[in-house]
Amino acid sequence: MITNYFTRPQLWMPAYNPIIWSFVSDETTQPDFSYIVDVYVTAVTAPTTYSYRLVQKPNPTGNCIVDVSSIVQGFFDMSNFYGTEYGGSVTPPRFAKYGYGNDPGSEKWNAIASVYIVVGEQYSVNGVLTTFDGFGSVGNPGYDLYSDYASEPVRILPGALPYEDSVANLMATSLANSFYAPYIMDGNGKFLTRLGPTQDIAVGQTHTLGFLNWWDGATGSYASPIRQINVDFYTGANTLISTTTYLNTVAEGGGPQTTSNYTSATFDISAAALSVRVGPADLTIPANTSYYTVQAFFKSTAPASPITVEPASEILRFNLVEYCEDLFPVVRVGWLNDLGGKDYYNFTMFYEKTTSSPDETWYQPEINWDGATPYPTTQTGSWWLRGGFKSFGKSVTTSFVLQTDFVLQETVDALGQIFESPLVWAYIGSTSTDPIALQVTGIDYTYTTVKLVKLVQVTLECQFNKIQPKQIL
């Protein structure tokens, strides 16, 4: 029977790093012994659980160490991460869930999977290979192993932490010590962004923030999950103009609460990650706005009037910038960062575009095979279409170079994730809402020093393709 487990993943884990359980049985000396591991993954787009059975021999110490990251990676549909960022609707919800349980209208914005395992053993009994449930009885695996937090499945974010962070997170023994602990909305939690608390954005641009919709409170607590997102608009003199509140409800694509008053104490950790649209294209910007801030709040008391809310997150500031596009259009690059969230950056200093369009051809002889004679007597009508080289496939590749102004090293560290990201896209023009999938082909840093402060200029070489199928004429 299974006698002990040693390692369980944290509640939140990045998909592109190891996701490991380790455990041991007291039957490893039995003939033909193997561990049986049933992996249960909840699908991205619907509340459907898929199962996979692994048969694994014990390691030299008799333990089973199993990594399920390669299984859950297949549940991420990367096309869900950009599109028009409006969910494909005319009037889409402001919030969207990172995965299963999406409500009508949420479309498929993002992806998050949940996974747990059920283990047992298999060995020969009187020459017959027999499966045991992990508790000493014959039967399918029945020993459940969840995350390191209570009996909750592991939530898988589409991220890839740096090696040191990944190892530290893997070895953490409590939620409070895990890498994602700072991102729990417990008063000053962080959004899933790497670009810091102040970012520049242009009117008409989109922006999506991801956040973990839960903090480490008791099940049923009114302090969980996030009740609302507040957007405060300010003048250049730091005078508050107005505040707009967006409620995180099922009707708005989020939840799990269904009413604006949060009159239910129910708690649904399965909706642990949400995204919210807070770009100027999604907001009503008051006149004289110079910048606006975004902050999450949770409900701090039982249902009552008035409703009391308290800050749950850090404050993000978005400076509204007017870009002069006479020389170069603004190219807004978006990418999935190592946290499983989205980051964006406006490249404004340089834009040099080149286009190549090689095609495949075949030669059609100038002989008319469908007439009475094998060659024409007159050249009339569409005869010019018959002979010569014909194109049957064309690939148009547009390449361009993007460049930043001189920025601090912290910004460079965040931009360095662009070429490591599993998905990168771009909006060409400051008001464009039509993204294109982007391939980053090169990245260079140029260093300079001003008053002992290291400033760096980042250059990106990018390209995107347009395939033009051609009919054979």
N, C-alpha and C positions, 0 to 999 in steps of 0.2 A: 504494500500500500504506500501511497505518498505520505511521507513522514514530516516533510518540512519544505518551505520555500525560502529562498534567500534574496532574490531580487525581483521586484515588480517595477514596472515603469511608472513615472509620474503621471498625474492626471492629464497634463498636456505634454505632448511629445511631438517633435518635428519628424515628419515622415521620411526625410532623407538622411536621418541618423539612425543608429541602432535602437530598436525597441525590443528590449530583452526581458524575458522571464527566466529564472533559474529555480530548480526544485530537485528533490531527490526521493527515491523510492527505497524501501528496504528489501526489494525483491530482485536486485540487479544481478545476483548470482544464479538466477534461474536460467535454464537453457533457452537460447534464442531470445533473450530478453531485449525488448525495445520499449521506449516511451511512446505513447500515443498522444498527440497534441491536436485537439480540434480547435481551429482558429475561427472565431466568429467576428465578422466585419459587417457593420451596418452601412448600407449603401448610401451614396451621396444624395441621390435625387428622390428617394422614397424610403419610407421606414421598412425596408426589407433587409433581413440579415442573411448574409452568405456565409457558408461554412466550408472550411478546408481541413482535410485530415493530413497531418504530418506524422511520419513514423521515423523516429530518431534513436540511434544507439546512444548509450550513455558515454560521457567523456571518461578519461582515465580515472577520475575520482568517483565515478558512479553517478554523477549529476547529469541533469539535462539542462542545457543552456540553449534557448531558442530565440531567434531574432525574426520578427514578423514584418519588418519594415518593407521588404520587397513585395509582400502581399498587399499591404494597404496602399502602397504607391499607385497601384493600378486603379484605385477608386477615385483618383483626382482627374476630373475632366477640366483640363487647363483652359478650354474655350470659355468656361464659366467665369473666368477672372477678368475679362475685359469687355468685349462686345462694345456696345454703346455706353455701358455703365448706367443704363437706365432700365435694365431688366427686360427690355423688349416691349414695354407697355407705353401707352400714351401718357397715362398718369400713374406711374409705378409707386409702390410704397417707398417710404424713405429708408426704412431699415430692411435688411435682408439677412437671413440665417446662413451660416457657413455650413450648409449641408442638409441632411435629411430633416423631414418635418416641415419643408418649405410650404408656405400657405399659397393659395391661388393668388397670382399677381406678383409674388416674390420672384417668379421665374427661377432661373438657376444662376444665381450671382456668383456664389463661391462654393468652396468644397471643404468639408471636414468629415472625417470618418471616425467611427468609434470601434474599438476592438477589445476583445477579451479572449481568454483561452480556457478550455476545459480539458483536463489531462487525466490520463490513466496509464496502464501498463499492458504489455502483451508479451507472453512467453509460452513455452510449450508445457502442456500438462499431459503426461502419458502419451507423448508424441503428437499431441494435437495443439496447434497454435491457438491460444485462447486470449481474449481481451478482457481486462479487468477495469473496474470503474474508478480505481485510485483509492478505494476504501477497503479493499480486500475481497470484494465480491465480483463475480463474473458479470460482465455487462459493459455497455459503452462508457467511455470516460465521463466521470461525474465530479471531479475535483475542480471547482471553479477557481480561477485566478484572475483578479481584476487589477485595477490600478493601485498605486500606493495610497490612494485616498478612499477610505471606507470600501464599499462594494460597488464602485462606479467603474464602468469601462474606461479605457484610455481614450482621450480625445486627441486625434491626430491632425496636426496643422501642416499645411503644405510648405514647410520650411526646412532649412538645413543650417543648423548652428555651426559656428567654427568648432574645430576639433576640441579645444580646451573647454569651451562651454558645454559641448556635447557630453564629454566625459564627466564633467562636474555634475551636470543634470542627471546623467545616468546613475551616478553613485549617491545622489541625494537620498536621504532617509526620511524626509518629510516634505510636505508641500511647501512649507515656509522656507525650506532650503533649496528648492528647485529653481531652475533658471527662470521659469515663468512666474515666480512669486511676485516680482515687481509689477507684473501686468494684471494682477488681480485687483479689481476695482474695490479697494477697501478704504478709500479716502483720498489717496494720491496715486492711484494706479495709472499705469501708462497705456496709451494707445499703441497698437502694433505698427509703429513707425520708427525708422532709424534716423530721420532727418531733423530731430530735435524739436524743441518747443516753439520755434519761430520759423515760419516758411513763407515764401513769396508766391503769390498767385494772381492771375489776371481775371478780370471780369469776363464771364463767359466760359471759364474753364471748369472742368469737373474734378472732383476729388472725393475719394472714398476712404474713410477711416475704419479700421477693424479694431475690435476690442473683445475681451473675454467678458461675457455677460454674467459674471458671477464673482462673488468674493467669498472668503473662507469663513462664512457664518453658519449658523445652525440651519438645518433643513427646516423650511417653513418660515424662516426669518423674513420680516418685512423689509429688512435691509438688503434683500437680494431678490431679483437681479436689478440691473440698471432700469430705473423708471423713466428717465428722460435725458435728452441732450439739450443743453441751453446754448444758444448762439447770441453773444453780446456784440453789438455794433458800436464802434467808437469813432470820434473825430480825430483829426491829427493832433488836437490838444488834449487827447486822452479823456474826452468827455463822453460819457455813455449816452448813446442816442436812443437805443431800444433793445429789448431782449425778445427773442423768439424761442419758444419751447417746442420741441418735437418729442412726443410721447412714444416710448418703446412698447407698442402693443401689437397684438396679433394682426389687427386691422392694418397696421403700418408695415407689416412684413416681419416684425420682430416678436417680442413676447418673452416668456410664455403668458404673461398677463393679457386678459381680454378687455379690461375696462381701464379707463383713464384714472380712476381712483385707486386702482390696485386693491380692490376690496377682498381679494382672495389671498390667503397665505400660502397657496400652493407654490411649489418650487420645482423647477424643471431644469436640471443640470444638463439635459441633452441638448439644450439650446445654448451651449456654453460660449459660443463665439458668434458675434454679429458684425455686420458692417453697416455704416450709415453714410449717406451722401451729404457732404457739407461743402461742396464746391460752390463758388458764386453762381454757376449756371443753375444750381438747384435752390438757391436762396433768393429772397426778395431783399435786395440791398437798399437800405435807406439812403436818401441824399446825404452828401457830405461825409460818407463813411470812408475812413482812411484804412481801418483794419477791423477785423472781428476776431473773437475768441470762441473756442469750443470747449465745453466741459460736460462731463457726465455726472448725473446725480442719482442717488438711490433713495428709496422711501425709508424713513427712519422710525416711523411709528405705525401702530395698528390703524386700520381704517378710521379716519376721523376727519372732521372739517375744521379748520383748513388742513390740507395735506402738508405734512412736514417732510422736506427733502434735505439731504445733506450732500456735500461734494463727494463724489466717488473717484474722480480722476484728476490728473494734472490738467492744467490749462494750456491749450494749444492756441497760438496766435497766427493768424493769416494776414499778411500785409497785402493790400490791394495795390498792384503795380501796373502802370501803363507802359507798355512796351512799344518802342518805335520800330516798326517793321519795314521801313523804307529800304534798308539794306538787306537785312536777313529776317526771315520769318521766325517767330518763336516756335521752337520744337519742344513740346512737352513730352518727356519720356516717362512712362510708367513701368513699374516692374514689381514682381513679387520679391519681398525681402526675406531674410533668413528667419524672421519671426512668423511668417505665414500671413503677413499683412501686405498692404500696397503702399508703395512710395512713388512720389512724382517729383520731377525737377524740370524747370524751364531752362533750356539751353538757348542763349541769346546772342552770343558773341560771333558766331561764325556758322555759315551754312553754305556748303558748296556741293551742288548736286550734279551728278553725271549719270547718264542712262545708256545702257547697252541693250541691244535687242537681237541677239543671234537667233536664227531660226534654222529649222531643218527643211531641206528641199529635196525634190526629186525632179528629174527631167522628163517632160512629156514630149515625144516627137511630134513634128508638124504633119502628121498623117491622119487623115480622117478615115477611121476604120468602120464607121457606121453608114457610109454611103455606098453608091454603086461602084465607085472607084476608090483606090487606097490613097488618093491625094486630091486636094481641092482643085476645082477649076476656076473658082472665084473666091476672093477674100471679102466676104460680106458678113453683116450681122456680128455675132460674137466670136468670129473666128480667132481674134487675137487672144482669146482665153485658152485656145487649144494647145498651142506649142510653147516651148521654153521651160524655164525652171518654175516649179510650183512649190509654195510653202505649205507644209502640213503641220507645223508646230513652231511656236515662237514663245520665248521666255524673255520678258522685259525686266531687267534688273536695274533698279535705281539705287545708286550709292551716294552717300553724302557724309560730310564731316561735321560734327557738332563740337562746340567749344564753350566752356564756361568763362566767366570772369575769374579773377583770382579769388579763391575761397580758402577757408580754414581747413585744417587737416581733418577735423571732425566731419565736415561735409564730404571730403574726398573719401573717407572711410565708408560713408553711406553710399556714395556713387560707385564705389568699387564693387558693390554687390550687383550692379547692372549686368556685368558680363558673367557673373556666377549664377544669375537667376534662371529658373526654368522657364520663365515667360517674360518677355519684354515687348512693350508696344509703344506707339508714339502718336501724338496729335500734332500735325503740321499746321501752324497758324494759331494765334493766341485764342481764337474763339472756336476752334475746330472741336467737334464732338464725334468725329468719325475716326476711330483708331485704326492703325495698321500694325500688323505683326512685324516686329523688328528683329533683325539679326545683327548683333554687335560683332564686328569682325576685328576690332582692335581697340585698345585703350592705352593712352600714354599720359604720364604726369610730367608737368614742367614746374620746377621748383624755383622759388625766389624767396628772399628774406627782406622784410620791411620792419624796422624797429624790433628786431629779434622775434617777430611773430612770423611763423612759417605760413606762407600763402602758396596755394597750389592751383594750377590751371589744369583742368581736365579736358582731354580731347577724346571724342568717341568717333570711331569709324563704323558706320552702319550701312545696312542695305535692306531693301525689301523687294519682293518679286511679284510680278503679275504675269500669270500664264495666259496665253491667248491660243486656245485650240483653233486649228485651221481646218476647214473642210477641203478635202482633195477635189480639185476642179478638173 
